[in-house]
Amino acid sequence: MRRHEAEAAPMDRDAEYGWEVAHPLGGASLDGVRMAGFRDRMAAGLDLRVLPQPAVIVVIELGDNTVTVESARGHQPMRSLVASLSPGPARIRGERVECVEVRLSPRAAHALLGVSPRELDGSVTALEDVWGRHERRLREQLTDATTWQERLALMDAFLTRRAAGAPSMSPEVAAAWETIVARRGRIRVGDLAASCGWSRKRLWSRFSAQIGLTPKRAAMLVRFDHAARALRAGESAGNVALACGYADQPHLHRDVLALAGCTPGALAGGATSTD
């Protein structure tokens, strides 16, 4: 799905790709939350490679529509889903897609999902398995709403209610994540632990419990995200490897294959993420 970064305009229409994209007026109420509505107005169908990225993605299909998630678990039809930070190679396919998508920072996901990030098991999971009856009720309300702004306001209100009294991430873990992001994944775990005043073992345990990845894997993910964006923008693999801190081009190749399930060339040639 194509996401337009600017939120000034409440509705973008992408004639080339045939997607109608709606953003909430004024943005989301909560820090670390971004949302949009999508509709395949040309009925061209969706065939999406899910790429790991430094955010948890929630997608809620409207009405009785379903999408099919193809992964190591097989082909699974879902009305709504949540993709973990590093979901493993997967594709999402669907027809006449009309949905609300929410992008959660790790801190927001920790508060709003209601489960430990480790329970997502590095996969794409049915949202109903995470939110239960609340997911079903929310999907019904979103479907009954008649405008995108009403739907996005309902989504925003739902998340705001969930945030009330939700557990907060420890300041040390939050600071460690922000450091990884600021350094684009180019930091040693020992230096990260020292910056928190923790031992490597304690950082590893607390970070993994609250983020869902080890610090080393999180740094790998953030570095990959920058590399993937550069590859899709047309940069050569050699230049991307150098700019993003990989030891060499084969190192980039191994990481892309491990995280995205494809080669850098395939990623540059048309792979798409939910961002």
LUMMAR-411464 format. One line per field, with one value per residue (C-alpha): residue in three letters; chain; residue number from 0; x, z, y. Coordinates in Angstrom, 3 decimals. Layout:
type c(ALA / ...)
mol c(A / ...)
seq c(NUM / ...)
c1 c(X / ...)
c3 c(Z / ...)
c2 c(Y / ...)
***
This chain:
type c(MET / ARG / ARG / HIS / GLU / ALA / GLU / ALA / ALA / PRO / MET / ASP / ARG / ASP / ALA / GLU / TYR / GLY / TRP / GLU / VAL / ALA / HIS / PRO / LEU / GLY / GLY / ALA / SER / LEU / ASP / GLY / VAL / ARG / MET / ALA / GLY / PHE / ARG / ASP / ARG / MET / ALA / ALA / GLY / LEU / ASP / LEU / ARG / VAL / LEU / PRO / GLN / PRO / ALA / VAL / ILE / VAL / VAL / ILE / GLU / LEU / GLY / ASP / ASN / THR / VAL / THR / VAL / GLU / SER / ALA / ARG / GLY / HIS / GLN / PRO / MET / ARG / SER / LEU / VAL / ALA / SER / LEU / SER / PRO / GLY / PRO / ALA / ARG / ILE / ARG / GLY / GLU / ARG / VAL / GLU / CYS / VAL / GLU / VAL / ARG / LEU / SER / PRO / ARG / ALA / ALA / HIS / ALA / LEU / LEU / GLY / VAL / SER / PRO / ARG / GLU / LEU / ASP / GLY / SER / VAL / THR / ALA / LEU / GLU / ASP / VAL / TRP / GLY / ARG / HIS / GLU / ARG / ARG / LEU / ARG / GLU / GLN / LEU / THR / ASP / ALA / THR / THR / TRP / GLN / GLU / ARG / LEU / ALA / LEU / MET / ASP / ALA / PHE / LEU / THR / ARG / ARG / ALA / ALA / GLY / ALA / PRO / SER / MET / SER / PRO / GLU / VAL / ALA / ALA / ALA / TRP / GLU / THR / ILE / VAL / ALA / ARG / ARG / GLY / ARG / ILE / ARG / VAL / GLY / ASP / LEU / ALA / ALA / SER / CYS / GLY / TRP / SER / ARG / LYS / ARG / LEU / TRP / SER / ARG / PHE / SER / ALA / GLN / ILE / GLY / LEU / THR / PRO / LYS / ARG / ALA / ALA / MET / LEU / VAL / ARG / PHE / ASP / HIS / ALA / ALA / ARG / ALA / LEU / ARG / ALA / GLY / GLU / SER / ALA / GLY / ASN / VAL / ALA / LEU / ALA / CYS / GLY / TYR / ALA / ASP / GLN / PRO / HIS / LEU / HIS / ARG / ASP / VAL / LEU / ALA / LEU / ALA / GLY / CYS / THR / PRO / GLY / ALA / LEU / ALA / GLY / GLY / ALA / THR / SER / THR / ASP)
mol c(A / A / A / A / A / A / A / A / A / A / A / A / A / A / A / A / A / A / A / A / A / A / A / A / A / A / A / A / A / A / A / A / A / A / A / A / A / A / A / A / A / A / A / A / A / A / A / A / A / A / A / A / A / A / A / A / A / A / A / A / A / A / A / A / A / A / A / A / A / A / A / A / A / A / A / A / A / A / A / A / A / A / A / A / A / A / A / A / A / A / A / A / A / A / A / A / A / A / A / A / A / A / A / A / A / A / A / A / A / A / A / A / A / A / A / A / A / A / A / A / A / A / A / A / A / A / A / A / A / A / A / A / A / A / A / A / A / A / A / A / A / A / A / A / A / A / A / A / A / A / A / A / A / A / A / A / A / A / A / A / A / A / A / A / A / A / A / A / A / A / A / A / A / A / A / A / A / A / A / A / A / A / A / A / A / A / A / A / A / A / A / A / A / A / A / A / A / A / A / A / A / A / A / A / A / A / A / A / A / A / A / A / A / A / A / A / A / A / A / A / A / A / A / A / A / A / A / A / A / A / A / A / A / A / A / A / A / A / A / A / A / A / A / A / A / A / A / A / A / A / A / A / A / A / A / A / A / A / A / A / A / A / A / A / A / A / A / A / A / A / A / A / A / A / A)
seq c(0 / 1 / 2 / 3 / 4 / 5 / 6 / 7 / 8 / 9 / 10 / 11 / 12 / 13 / 14 / 15 / 16 / 17 / 18 / 19 / 20 / 21 / 22 / 23 / 24 / 25 / 26 / 27 / 28 / 29 / 30 / 31 / 32 / 33 / 34 / 35 / 36 / 37 / 38 / 39 / 40 / 41 / 42 / 43 / 44 / 45 / 46 / 47 / 48 / 49 / 50 / 51 / 52 / 53 / 54 / 55 / 56 / 57 / 58 / 59 / 60 / 61 / 62 / 63 / 64 / 65 / 66 / 67 / 68 / 69 / 70 / 71 / 72 / 73 / 74 / 75 / 76 / 77 / 78 / 79 / 80 / 81 / 82 / 83 / 84 / 85 / 86 / 87 / 88 / 89 / 90 / 91 / 92 / 93 / 94 / 95 / 96 / 97 / 98 / 99 / 100 / 101 / 102 / 103 / 104 / 105 / 106 / 107 / 108 / 109 / 110 / 111 / 112 / 113 / 114 / 115 / 116 / 117 / 118 / 119 / 120 / 121 / 122 / 123 / 124 / 125 / 126 / 127 / 128 / 129 / 130 / 131 / 132 / 133 / 134 / 135 / 136 / 137 / 138 / 139 / 140 / 141 / 142 / 143 / 144 / 145 / 146 / 147 / 148 / 149 / 150 / 151 / 152 / 153 / 154 / 155 / 156 / 157 / 158 / 159 / 160 / 161 / 162 / 163 / 164 / 165 / 166 / 167 / 168 / 169 / 170 / 171 / 172 / 173 / 174 / 175 / 176 / 177 / 178 / 179 / 180 / 181 / 182 / 183 / 184 / 185 / 186 / 187 / 188 / 189 / 190 / 191 / 192 / 193 / 194 / 195 / 196 / 197 / 198 / 199 / 200 / 201 / 202 / 203 / 204 / 205 / 206 / 207 / 208 / 209 / 210 / 211 / 212 / 213 / 214 / 215 / 216 / 217 / 218 / 219 / 220 / 221 / 222 / 223 / 224 / 225 / 226 / 227 / 228 / 229 / 230 / 231 / 232 / 233 / 234 / 235 / 236 / 237 / 238 / 239 / 240 / 241 / 242 / 243 / 244 / 245 / 246 / 247 / 248 / 249 / 250 / 251 / 252 / 253 / 254 / 255 / 256 / 257 / 258 / 259 / 260 / 261 / 262 / 263 / 264 / 265 / 266 / 267 / 268 / 269 / 270 / 271 / 272 / 273 / 274)
c1 c(0.000 / 1.251 / 1.335 / 1.541 / 3.706 / 2.036 / -1.074 / -2.116 / -4.623 / -7.330 / -7.609 / -5.060 / -6.019 / -3.234 / -4.296 / -1.287 / -1.874 / -5.634 / -5.649 / -7.759 / -5.892 / -7.385 / -5.514 / -7.071 / -7.439 / -4.851 / -3.233 / -3.656 / -4.121 / -1.431 / 2.321 / 3.777 / 0.501 / -0.163 / -3.240 / -4.856 / -7.770 / -7.212 / -9.593 / -8.761 / -10.998 / -9.904 / -10.491 / -6.998 / -6.367 / -3.614 / -0.407 / 1.867 / 5.220 / 5.308 / 8.681 / 10.082 / 10.098 / 10.546 / 6.810 / 3.946 / 1.255 / -2.437 / -4.846 / -8.630 / -10.637 / -14.140 / -17.308 / -16.948 / -13.785 / -10.787 / -7.174 / -5.017 / -1.712 / 0.848 / 3.722 / 5.572 / 2.284 / 0.554 / -2.358 / -4.541 / -7.628 / -7.970 / -10.421 / -7.841 / -4.226 / -1.228 / 2.267 / 5.073 / 8.290 / 9.994 / 7.215 / 9.353 / 8.825 / 5.114 / 2.715 / -0.781 / -3.230 / -6.765 / -9.526 / -11.489 / -9.514 / -10.988 / -9.329 / -7.981 / -4.257 / -2.523 / 1.235 / 2.449 / 5.885 / 7.252 / 6.375 / 2.789 / 2.471 / 3.633 / 0.827 / -1.989 / -1.809 / -2.483 / -0.083 / 3.663 / 5.314 / 7.000 / 3.579 / 3.304 / 6.089 / 7.645 / 4.680 / 1.512 / -1.312 / -5.089 / -5.968 / -8.991 / -6.553 / -5.036 / -8.041 / -10.837 / -14.387 / -13.036 / -11.689 / -15.033 / -16.950 / -14.456 / -14.592 / -18.408 / -18.278 / -15.724 / -17.820 / -21.015 / -19.348 / -20.060 / -16.952 / -13.213 / -12.957 / -15.623 / -13.796 / -10.442 / -11.999 / -13.501 / -10.114 / -8.432 / -10.991 / -10.648 / -6.871 / -7.140 / -9.399 / -6.959 / -4.093 / -5.776 / -4.052 / -1.976 / 1.465 / 4.312 / 7.657 / 10.580 / 12.531 / 15.758 / 14.240 / 12.571 / 15.881 / 17.729 / 15.246 / 15.484 / 19.270 / 19.129 / 16.809 / 18.923 / 22.089 / 20.311 / 21.176 / 24.892 / 25.644 / 27.190 / 25.017 / 27.708 / 27.661 / 23.870 / 23.858 / 26.425 / 24.284 / 21.409 / 23.597 / 22.633 / 24.535 / 24.277 / 22.250 / 19.737 / 19.327 / 18.878 / 16.152 / 14.192 / 14.489 / 13.366 / 10.362 / 9.116 / 10.138 / 9.801 / 13.296 / 16.763 / 18.800 / 21.020 / 18.022 / 16.449 / 19.625 / 19.641 / 16.014 / 16.553 / 19.609 / 17.661 / 14.801 / 17.141 / 18.737 / 15.358 / 14.189 / 17.405 / 17.165 / 13.539 / 14.595 / 16.978 / 20.336 / 22.798 / 23.371 / 27.039 / 26.279 / 23.553 / 25.856 / 28.460 / 26.017 / 24.087 / 27.046 / 27.216 / 30.624 / 30.251 / 27.658 / 27.365 / 26.570 / 23.703 / 22.560 / 22.451 / 20.479 / 17.939 / 17.455 / 17.039 / 14.594 / 12.662 / 12.996 / 14.330 / 17.501 / 18.372 / 17.698 / 14.193 / 13.516 / 14.607 / 12.598 / 9.132 / 8.689 / 6.350 / 5.853 / 2.938 / 4.705)
c3 c(0.000 / -0.759 / 2.128 / 1.508 / 4.181 / 4.199 / 6.370 / 5.412 / 2.848 / 4.223 / 0.981 / -1.649 / -4.874 / -6.565 / -10.190 / -11.174 / -8.622 / -8.296 / -4.506 / -2.579 / 0.573 / 3.495 / 6.445 / 9.684 / 9.951 / 12.487 / 12.740 / 15.494 / 19.144 / 20.495 / 20.098 / 17.966 / 16.093 / 12.422 / 10.557 / 7.138 / 5.181 / 1.887 / -0.907 / -4.120 / -6.229 / -9.516 / -8.181 / -9.395 / -6.461 / -3.867 / -4.065 / -1.316 / -0.065 / 3.680 / 4.594 / 8.109 / 9.376 / 12.715 / 13.399 / 14.132 / 11.426 / 12.115 / 9.180 / 9.562 / 6.478 / 6.220 / 5.767 / 4.933 / 2.925 / 3.687 / 2.612 / 2.300 / 4.145 / 2.551 / 4.876 / 6.379 / 8.115 / 4.763 / 3.257 / 5.913 / 5.145 / 7.611 / 8.065 / 10.093 / 10.966 / 12.923 / 11.443 / 14.000 / 13.687 / 11.825 / 10.419 / 8.221 / 4.466 / 3.751 / 1.121 / 1.428 / -1.441 / -1.728 / -4.023 / -3.643 / -0.548 / 1.697 / 5.068 / 7.898 / 8.540 / 11.774 / 12.183 / 15.791 / 17.131 / 19.455 / 22.467 / 21.229 / 20.352 / 23.844 / 25.333 / 22.848 / 21.719 / 25.145 / 24.656 / 24.922 / 21.554 / 21.878 / 21.655 / 18.053 / 17.366 / 14.510 / 12.228 / 10.678 / 13.088 / 12.958 / 15.005 / 16.438 / 18.206 / 19.919 / 20.634 / 20.676 / 20.797 / 20.792 / 17.281 / 16.037 / 17.519 / 16.162 / 12.675 / 12.725 / 13.745 / 11.068 / 8.438 / 9.467 / 9.338 / 6.102 / 5.686 / 6.072 / 8.641 / 10.776 / 10.505 / 11.409 / 14.334 / 15.592 / 15.299 / 17.127 / 19.948 / 20.290 / 20.647 / 23.074 / 25.325 / 25.206 / 26.102 / 29.359 / 32.102 / 29.639 / 30.741 / 29.860 / 28.458 / 30.822 / 30.175 / 29.643 / 26.954 / 25.266 / 25.275 / 23.886 / 21.012 / 20.235 / 20.203 / 17.739 / 15.486 / 15.746 / 14.906 / 12.048 / 13.641 / 13.708 / 17.393 / 19.471 / 22.064 / 24.706 / 24.052 / 24.153 / 27.528 / 28.902 / 27.838 / 29.910 / 32.902 / 32.547 / 31.928 / 28.487 / 29.990 / 31.644 / 28.514 / 26.397 / 28.716 / 29.265 / 25.669 / 24.238 / 26.573 / 25.764 / 22.107 / 20.936 / 19.422 / 20.870 / 20.723 / 18.035 / 15.922 / 16.404 / 15.133 / 12.163 / 11.428 / 11.557 / 9.318 / 6.881 / 6.787 / 5.612 / 3.087 / 1.731 / 1.229 / -0.621 / -2.833 / -3.738 / -4.530 / -7.182 / -5.368 / -6.329 / -3.898 / -3.598 / -2.646 / -0.229 / 1.507 / 2.016 / 3.103 / 5.536 / 7.358 / 5.944 / 5.826 / 2.096 / -0.572 / 0.327 / 3.908 / 2.582 / 0.422 / 3.414 / 5.573 / 2.846 / 2.133 / 5.840 / 6.571 / 3.316 / 1.735 / -1.533 / -3.041 / -3.059 / -6.798 / -6.343 / -3.544 / -5.718 / -8.663 / -7.249 / -3.719 / -1.595 / 2.119 / 4.179 / 4.750)
c2 c(0.000 / 3.450 / 5.860 / 9.592 / 11.206 / 14.636 / 14.777 / 18.300 / 17.066 / 14.764 / 12.786 / 11.815 / 10.111 / 8.185 / 7.920 / 5.830 / 3.107 / 3.460 / 3.849 / 6.301 / 7.310 / 9.229 / 10.746 / 12.031 / 15.780 / 16.916 / 13.500 / 10.912 / 11.871 / 9.542 / 9.729 / 6.971 / 6.355 / 7.071 / 5.942 / 6.112 / 4.703 / 2.862 / 1.865 / 0.062 / 2.298 / 0.678 / -2.867 / -3.754 / -6.074 / -6.119 / -8.127 / -6.840 / -8.063 / -7.413 / -5.981 / -5.810 / -2.245 / -0.453 / -0.334 / -2.704 / -2.542 / -3.120 / -3.501 / -3.771 / -4.716 / -3.266 / -5.277 / -8.956 / -8.429 / -10.613 / -10.663 / -13.750 / -13.836 / -16.140 / -17.025 / -19.957 / -20.779 / -21.297 / -19.339 / -17.716 / -15.580 / -12.684 / -9.804 / -7.907 / -8.474 / -7.272 / -7.524 / -7.657 / -5.650 / -8.484 / -10.675 / -12.912 / -13.312 / -12.892 / -11.582 / -10.144 / -10.566 / -9.283 / -8.040 / -4.793 / -3.909 / -1.202 / -0.899 / 1.214 / 0.873 / 1.898 / 2.170 / 1.816 / 2.652 / -0.055 / 2.111 / 2.579 / -1.104 / -2.071 / 0.017 / -0.595 / -4.206 / -5.651 / -8.563 / -8.910 / -8.212 / -11.601 / -13.248 / -12.060 / -14.546 / -12.566 / -13.119 / -11.732 / -12.586 / -12.271 / -9.178 / -10.996 / -13.324 / -10.274 / -8.019 / -10.620 / -9.228 / -5.668 / -6.243 / -7.519 / -4.579 / -2.066 / -3.580 / -3.362 / 0.312 / 1.154 / -0.601 / 1.203 / 4.636 / 6.497 / 8.686 / 8.179 / 10.942 / 9.268 / 5.943 / 7.446 / 9.312 / 6.024 / 4.359 / 7.220 / 7.132 / 3.362 / 3.593 / 6.513 / 4.437 / 1.521 / 3.847 / 4.868 / 2.931 / 0.918 / -0.284 / 2.024 / 0.974 / 1.378 / 4.611 / 2.661 / 0.428 / 3.391 / 5.289 / 2.266 / 1.978 / 5.695 / 5.428 / 2.531 / 4.552 / 7.706 / 5.758 / 3.928 / 0.609 / 1.298 / 0.770 / -2.012 / -3.725 / -3.165 / 0.586 / 0.555 / -1.200 / 1.238 / 4.184 / 2.717 / 1.906 / -1.766 / -4.971 / -6.529 / -9.404 / -7.096 / -4.976 / -8.092 / -9.423 / -6.211 / -5.020 / -8.359 / -8.509 / -4.999 / -4.580 / -8.175 / -8.312 / -8.547 / -5.320 / -6.860 / -7.878 / -4.435 / -2.751 / -5.131 / -4.235 / -0.466 / -0.714 / -2.896 / -0.380 / 2.383 / 0.036 / -1.101 / 2.478 / 3.335 / 0.247 / 1.018 / 4.597 / 3.272 / 3.305 / 0.565 / -2.295 / -1.370 / 2.226 / 1.150 / -1.327 / 1.393 / 4.110 / 1.907 / 0.426 / -3.094 / -4.742 / -5.344 / -6.095 / -9.818 / -8.744 / -6.597 / -9.506 / -11.879 / -9.452 / -8.649 / -12.346 / -13.133 / -10.307 / -9.903 / -13.331 / -11.905 / -10.489 / -6.768 / -6.752 / -8.193 / -5.724 / -2.802 / -4.074 / -3.619 / -4.936 / -2.855 / -2.419 / -1.235 / 2.046)
***
